[in-house]
């Protein structure tokens, strides 16, 4: 079942890329590249959520990273 959900995630990313690609002009190469990168990154994050539902949420992940950084910088 997760493989079907994974296929749906990447199918949605492909649809978004295809739709946005048509909206951008030929000279907007950087924008096209970023649309593809962000869409594939979103599909990758979606696949992580599907296959590893026990991963911590965004708030917990940010707190895990920012608390040590703030102590290193003396912002406690």
Secondary structure, DSSP 8 states (H G I E B T S, - for coil): -HHHHHHHHHHHHHHHHHHHHHHS-TT-HHHHHHHHHHHHHHHHHHHHHHH-TTS--HHHHHHHHHHHHHHHHT--
